Amino acid sequence: MTEQQVRRSFVNCSKGEATSATLPRDLADLPWAELEVLGWRDPKAPLRGYLVVQREGRPVGVALRAADTRMSARRTVMCLLCRSTHSGDAVSLFTARRAGEAGRNGDTVGTYVCADLGCAARARTEIPPWLRERDPVEVGEERAAELRERVETFLDAVLR
């Protein structure tokens, strides 16, 4: 996938915002066929993040904004996309403007997500204790499919 394809994929931001987004450096080398979702934070704008998925043969991207406050590290919190548990400071509330007129009018949707947006890797590698007796490859595949479903649900909410 090219830089231009990713920039054009964003459904909830202006062309100018998409152009100013800092994309991952290794974009061309990513194993797109194996990624349920590509997520990253913008190093030049720390509260910005992005999710890109392949949907119906084309990339669909969502621009996110992280909450400017963090939860306490003493709390245990679950990412609602990959369902991994972390200390509170490793999970953030991310909001996304809705696409179209609703977003231009200020309508947003939000969810709690891994602060680094690294859900795709965690879904396959971080096996919860109660599933460790099962085949890790099988569990990773199931968790990746579930991640994909939850990302699709979030994307549907943005597109509504």
Secondary structure, DSSP 8 states (H G I E B T S, - for coil): --HHHHHHHBSSS-HHHHHH----TTGGGS-GGG-S-EEEE-TTSTTEEEEEEEETTEEEEEEEEE-SS---TTSEEE-TTT--EEEGGGEEEEEEE-SHHHHHTT-EEEEEEETT--HHHHHHH---GGGTTS-HHHHHHHHHHHHHHHHHHHHHHHH-
